[in-house]
């Protein structure tokens, strides 16, 4: 099945450390949000939020074909 990953904030400009910049991702049926994030190189303990179809969900949430996942980094400043 196919899902779409969108990166937000500085991730949208810089991408992930492994150079993933977002877009369509093929995952097996039954894949969880956490598994999809691991597939693109996001560590399980990364402090980023992820939404599925604009809803904040747990990483155990199973994904469906056509879901849109947004990966949101924490905001920091000084």
C-alpha angles and dihedrals in degrees: 000000000000129000131176122235118202122188120214133202118355089352089066090056100038106024124214122311089260088056095252105152101181134263138116118349128190114221133169119262109270095033115152125221089251092053092050091050091050089050090059093046103264111144116234091241096047109134094228125120122229129199128196114209089345094307125113107236139172119262089247090066111120115233128227131212109279097020117150115221119195118197113208123190120215117264116243136168144153 
